[in-house]
Every structure is written in C-alpha cells, then in structure tokens.
Amino acid sequence: MKYHLVISFTLIFSLLGFSQPKDTLFIKKDSIYGTSQSIYIAKNKSTQHYNRLVDLNFGEFDAESYLMSLSYLKEKNPILKKNIPILSETQWIPLVQYKKKLFVYYPCDFYSFYKVSINDSTFIDWTGEGPIANHIINQRKGKKNTFEFDLCSMYDPLKTIIIHTINQKKGIAIFETVYPNNERFYSLMIAASKINRVPLIVNQCDFQKQHELNFEEPDFKKILNH
C-alpha cells in the first residue's frame, strides 16, 4: 500500500509555525501485528529518532566507504585544498511536507536516506553505499543567498551543487545538483542543527522492511523563480 502525501507549495514560501499535535497521531497502525509497522507523528522532540537522523559519525563500514572514495581523489588530484566552508551550516538532512506542514522523516529503511556534510576539503554525500567524498574544486557565494560548490568524485567526474537558502532562520534550503549535460536534480533540505524545530514522522518497522511513504515532488523551478 502506498501513501500519497499532498504537498502545498505555498507553505514552502511562508514556512510559518511548526506545531506538534497534542497526542501521537498515527498515519498508519498495524492492528494485527502491533508494532510490525506503525507510521506516526512523534510528539516528543527529544526522541532518539532525531539523534539517529543527524548521526554523521563514521562507523566501520562508513570509514571504509569514505577512505576508498578519498583514495580515489588523491590519485586523481594529489592536492586537496583546505578551505573554510562558505556555509555556516555544514550538515544537512531531507525535509518533507505532509498536510500543509513541514516534517523530517524517519524511514523504515535508511538505505535511500540522503544526507550531506561538508568539511574543509570535501563535500560528503551520504548514500546507501556510505559516505562518498567529493573534492571541492571551487566554492563561491552566488546571488540571492545561494552557495555553489564545483565537485568531483569517483562516481561523478564533475557536478555543481547550488544551495538555495529559502529560509535562513529555520535552516531550510533547496539543493540543486547540476551535471555537465545540464541535467538537474533538486532536494528540499534542512540544517541538522535545526532539526528539532520541525515535527517528525516516524516509519517504525520492527521486524522487516515495509513500504515507505511516497511524497509528491514540488515544482522546484517554480519555487526558485518565485
């Protein structure tokens, strides 16, 4: 079963007030197996789920993935420049929208959960294969609160990520990935340091993988041209 969550584009511009429901709101609850899958809006902002979402520490396999991608960069680009990131926020996670409100989403399966972290020499894509180091060839501040990073990695010889800050106070931005053929992909993101300002949808599946919620993709071009 799929759950289609309708996105209201106007909220992305206004971004007014994140409020928690008075009681736990179940979007879906398995009445046969109890906790085999429950999807709900968490009331407690100090929940450990928030901590898991923003955990950017390297485990054993994370370190292997990062070092492998870093070794590739060092072979191709012996000198990795070290510079202070132009962004004050250097850790980001995805943001979603449900019933005209913004949420962070704790998935059943973290394989497809995309995160970003930036250090003094690499822009790190956290994917299902682990953290992948991108060499920061160049970084620059653009117009209208945008920040641009020219990157190369073992998977992408060249790409540019443009970070469009649409609400600096609440740490909300659109990440635009641009490839040499002008193909573009967009993601709605929030700074990890401000994650607990946003309510949380949890997809709890204790025993086996279950369906994720499906979200409609906003018209990012329309939003950016607003």
C-alpha positions as CSV (number, residue, x, y, z in Angstrom):
1,M,0.0,0.0,0.0
2,K,1.3,3.4,-0.9
3,Y,0.6,6.7,0.9
4,H,0.5,9.8,-1.2
5,L,1.2,12.9,0.8
6,V,0.0,16.1,-0.9
7,I,2.4,19.0,-0.9
8,S,1.2,22.6,-0.7
9,F,3.8,24.7,-2.5
10,T,2.7,28.0,-0.8
11,L,3.9,26.7,2.6
12,I,7.4,26.3,1.3
13,F,7.5,30.1,0.9
14,S,5.7,31.1,4.0
15,L,7.2,28.4,6.3
16,L,5.1,29.6,9.2
17,G,5.0,27.9,12.6
18,F,5.9,24.2,13.2
19,S,3.4,22.8,15.7
20,Q,3.2,19.4,17.3
21,P,-0.1,17.6,17.7
22,K,-1.3,17.2,21.3
23,D,-1.4,13.4,21.1
24,T,0.5,11.0,18.9
25,L,-1.1,10.9,15.5
26,F,-1.0,7.6,13.7
27,I,-0.9,7.8,9.9
28,K,-1.0,4.0,9.8
29,K,-1.0,1.4,12.5
30,D,-0.8,-2.4,12.0
31,S,-3.7,-3.8,14.0
32,I,-2.7,-7.4,13.5
33,Y,1.0,-7.5,14.4
34,G,1.0,-4.4,16.6
35,T,4.4,-2.8,16.1
36,S,5.4,-4.6,12.9
37,Q,4.8,-1.3,11.2
38,S,3.5,1.9,12.7
39,I,3.7,5.3,10.9
40,Y,3.1,8.2,13.2
41,I,3.9,11.8,14.0
42,A,6.1,11.9,17.1
43,K,5.2,14.3,19.9
44,N,8.4,14.2,21.8
45,K,11.1,16.4,20.1
46,S,13.8,14.9,22.3
47,T,13.1,11.5,20.8
48,Q,16.1,9.3,19.9
49,H,14.9,9.2,16.3
50,Y,16.1,12.8,15.9
51,N,19.6,11.7,17.1
52,R,19.7,8.9,14.6
53,L,18.8,11.2,11.7
54,V,21.6,13.6,12.4
55,D,24.2,10.9,13.3
56,L,27.1,11.7,10.9
57,N,29.7,9.8,12.8
58,F,31.7,7.1,10.9
59,G,31.1,3.5,11.8
60,E,33.4,0.8,10.5
61,F,31.8,0.5,7.0
62,D,31.3,4.2,6.8
63,A,35.0,4.8,7.3
64,E,35.8,2.2,4.6
65,S,33.5,3.9,2.1
66,Y,34.9,7.3,2.8
67,L,38.5,6.3,2.7
68,M,38.0,4.4,-0.6
69,S,36.5,7.5,-2.2
70,L,39.1,9.7,-0.7
71,S,41.9,7.5,-2.0
72,Y,40.5,7.8,-5.5
73,L,40.5,11.6,-5.2
74,K,44.1,11.7,-4.0
75,E,45.2,9.6,-7.0
76,K,43.4,11.9,-9.4
77,N,44.0,15.2,-7.5
78,P,47.2,14.9,-5.4
79,I,46.5,18.2,-3.6
80,L,43.2,18.6,-1.8
81,K,42.8,22.2,-1.0
82,K,41.7,23.0,2.5
83,N,39.4,26.0,2.9
84,I,36.8,27.1,5.5
85,P,33.4,26.1,4.1
86,I,31.5,29.2,2.9
87,L,28.3,27.9,4.6
88,S,27.9,28.3,8.3
89,E,25.7,25.2,8.3
90,T,27.7,22.1,7.2
91,Q,25.3,19.2,7.9
92,W,22.0,18.7,6.1
93,I,19.2,16.2,6.0
94,P,16.0,15.9,3.9
95,L,12.8,17.7,4.6
96,V,9.3,16.6,3.6
97,Q,5.8,18.1,3.7
98,Y,2.5,16.5,4.9
99,K,-0.9,18.1,5.1
100,K,0.5,21.6,4.7
101,K,3.2,21.2,7.3
102,L,6.9,20.5,7.1
103,F,8.4,17.4,8.7
104,V,11.6,15.4,8.9
105,Y,11.1,11.8,8.1
106,Y,12.5,8.8,9.9
107,P,12.4,6.0,7.2
108,C,11.8,2.3,7.6
109,D,15.0,1.6,5.6
110,F,17.9,4.1,5.7
111,Y,19.5,2.8,2.5
112,S,18.0,5.6,0.5
113,F,18.3,8.3,3.2
114,Y,20.4,11.1,1.7
115,K,22.5,13.3,4.0
116,V,25.2,15.9,3.4
117,S,28.2,17.0,5.4
118,I,30.9,19.5,4.4
119,N,34.4,19.8,5.9
120,D,37.5,21.8,4.9
121,S,38.3,19.8,1.8
122,T,35.4,17.5,0.9
123,F,31.7,17.7,0.3
124,I,30.3,14.3,1.5
125,D,27.3,12.6,0.0
126,W,25.8,10.1,2.5
127,T,24.1,7.4,0.4
128,G,23.1,3.8,0.8
129,E,26.7,2.9,-0.1
130,G,28.0,5.0,2.8
131,P,29.7,8.5,2.8
132,I,31.3,9.4,-0.5
133,A,33.9,12.1,-0.6
134,N,33.7,14.8,-3.3
135,H,36.7,17.0,-3.9
136,I,35.7,20.7,-3.6
137,I,37.2,22.1,-6.7
138,N,35.8,25.5,-6.1
139,Q,33.2,27.1,-3.8
140,R,31.6,30.5,-4.1
141,K,28.7,32.6,-2.8
142,G,26.2,33.5,-5.5
143,K,23.3,35.9,-5.7
144,K,20.1,35.7,-3.5
145,N,21.6,33.7,-0.7
146,T,23.0,30.9,-2.9
147,F,26.2,28.9,-2.3
148,E,27.8,27.0,-5.1
149,F,30.2,24.0,-5.0
150,D,32.0,22.6,-8.0
151,L,32.7,18.9,-7.2
152,C,34.3,15.7,-8.5
153,S,34.2,12.2,-7.1
154,M,34.8,8.6,-8.0
155,Y,31.2,8.5,-9.3
156,D,30.8,12.0,-10.8
157,P,33.8,13.5,-12.6
158,L,32.1,16.9,-12.4
159,K,29.0,18.3,-10.9
160,T,27.9,21.5,-9.3
161,I,25.7,21.8,-6.2
162,I,23.8,25.1,-5.8
163,I,22.4,25.6,-2.3
164,H,19.5,28.0,-2.4
165,T,18.7,29.2,1.1
166,I,14.9,29.9,1.2
167,N,14.6,30.4,5.0
168,Q,17.9,31.2,6.7
169,K,16.4,31.5,10.2
170,K,14.9,28.0,10.1
171,G,17.8,26.5,8.1
172,I,15.7,25.4,5.1
173,A,17.3,25.2,1.6
174,I,16.8,23.7,-1.8
175,F,19.8,21.7,-3.1
176,E,20.2,21.9,-6.9
177,T,22.6,19.4,-8.4
178,V,23.7,20.3,-11.9
179,Y,25.6,17.9,-14.3
180,P,27.7,18.9,-17.4
181,N,24.8,17.9,-19.7
182,N,22.7,20.5,-17.8
183,E,20.6,17.7,-16.2
184,R,19.3,18.9,-12.8
185,F,18.0,17.3,-9.6
186,Y,16.5,19.0,-6.6
187,S,16.2,18.2,-2.9
188,L,14.4,20.1,-0.1
189,M,16.8,20.1,2.9
190,I,17.1,21.4,6.5
191,A,20.2,22.1,8.5
192,A,20.9,19.3,11.0
193,S,21.4,21.8,13.8
194,K,17.8,23.0,13.5
195,I,16.1,19.6,13.0
196,N,14.3,19.6,16.4
197,R,12.4,22.7,15.3
198,V,10.4,20.5,12.9
199,P,8.0,17.8,13.8
200,L,8.9,14.2,13.0
201,I,7.1,11.4,11.1
202,V,8.4,8.0,12.1
203,N,8.0,4.9,9.9
204,Q,8.6,2.2,12.5
205,C,9.0,-1.3,11.2
206,D,10.5,-3.6,13.8
207,F,10.6,-7.0,12.1
208,Q,11.0,-6.5,8.4
209,K,11.3,-3.9,5.7
210,Q,8.0,-2.2,4.8
211,H,6.8,0.4,2.3
212,E,8.0,3.9,2.7
213,L,5.7,6.9,2.4
214,N,5.6,8.4,-1.1
215,F,5.9,12.2,-1.4
216,E,4.9,14.3,-4.3
217,E,7.8,16.3,-5.7
218,P,7.3,20.1,-5.7
219,D,7.8,22.2,-8.7
220,F,11.3,23.4,-7.6
221,K,11.8,25.6,-10.6
222,K,8.6,27.5,-9.8
223,I,9.7,27.9,-6.2
224,L,13.1,29.2,-7.1
225,N,11.7,31.6,-9.7
226,H,9.1,33.0,-7.2
